[in-house]
């Protein structure tokens, strides 16, 4: 009986040792994962700091720009007028581009039709000239 208890305790001890080994492996994996996450966190914090710096610089530029606009109110009207004119020119040019693309498409189709017609004529000419050549060879 004492021996059975001893064997049972040995089995339990072996099972506990195996569980301890598994838990130690899991602990190591978790520690490695935590280290990786800490590194990523540090990288992200660096990015956030960098972005905050860029945002501050951009806001300072916008502020200076707004001050310049306030000082140069008359110039703003002129710039807006010029901007409208340029936008109208862009619209006109875009319409011209569309028209030119449509024209190109039509020309491409016409070119394809003419190529097909030329190939057909060349084939007919070749077919028509083949019997006359054979006749001249036999005579």
Beta strands, then each sheet from edge to edge (+ up, - down):
end
